[in-house]
Amino acid sequence: MRLARKSIPQVVFASVLTAVLAACSTAQPSTQAPASPPAAAQGAPAPGQPGAAPPGAPKVIFDTDFNELNDDSQALFLLMQAGVDVLGVTTVSGNTWASEGAAYALRQLELQGRPNIPVFEGASDPLFGSRMDQLPAESALYGTDLSYLGAWSHPRPPSYQRLPKPPYGGYAKAPKAEGSAVDFIVDQIKKHPHEITLFVLGPATNVALAVKKNPEIVPLVKQVIYMGGAFDVPGNQGPAAEFNVWFDPEAARIAFTTPFPDQLAIPLDVTDTVFYGKAEYDRVTAGENTPITQEFKDLQGPKFAKDPNSRDHLWDVLTAAVFLQPGLITAAEMRRVQVDTQYGVDYGRTLGYDPAHAPAGTQQVRIVQRIDVPKFYDLFVQELTKPLAR
Ligand SMILES: [Ca+2]
């Protein structure tokens, strides 16, 4: 059995992080120049080029545990359809392995005619390493619900081009971008100071690595938007933790306690109040076919045909929606946030303190508690059903 995580002294954590950062800075030495490097690997395409956003469009980096037509995927659709300048997609293991996320993101971007948006394969394991083999013990000790394990439910694929099952419509023609996801985040923030909103829609591993490796970027980030945490509601991965934070609690702790100029969180407190069912599916698929609506029909149609009462949450989609329309937020509170990283029943629990009575080292995060659901769905349907933004 592995060393119990609570017995890992801080110095070990520091050395682990140092080793990870060293690997990060030297990762992926390209021994062979790609015949045709991804056009956008150095940043967003120039205006007028395929995949270019309108001049002046807000800039985002999309950090994600991407899957096919899941909440991450729909959040990306929403941002791009609304004309946001997506500088790049960086993947992390969570719902999927980082390699799977890269394959799915490349394919989804290709389907939307946006193959020039670079996709970087990021961290495959949490800062403290994989816990796959200790999950049964974790469940027995702490009551962790093992019904959903994301990437840890199946073996790590050998590469983003060799998944157990090809992506929807096959593998994308474009390769993933060369280089490190962490370095891409750092370089883009330095290139566009005070302009980039960083979407953190999976475990925060890439972001934690970026701010530890290059802390000078912290004041240059415009805003960080997380899907993550469960503040005044139960967790969805065991009694207390939300999945993204549970997957890499140490990374979430680093991210939330970093003094970014502006942090906004979409936790389970709000996502648990928004349901997606057949009525919403019918609105998305009612009109003209586009690659997006066709994918909804192909991938969600069978589920609703079998069970018209099926419904689910949209988690990450809410981050994109409130970014596009902040007025959708009907209730929110400013809290100072900490993450419990003691390896116990509360491992990965997010704690939101009253700013007047908060522990030292915590940072202010705006916690969204409710949104205007009908207006949210109006935006969702409007953007996802219009002709593809190119
Ligand atoms: Ca996600």
Residues whose N, C-alpha, C, O or C-beta is under 5 A from the ligand:
A	BS01	CA	D65 D72 L201 G202 D316
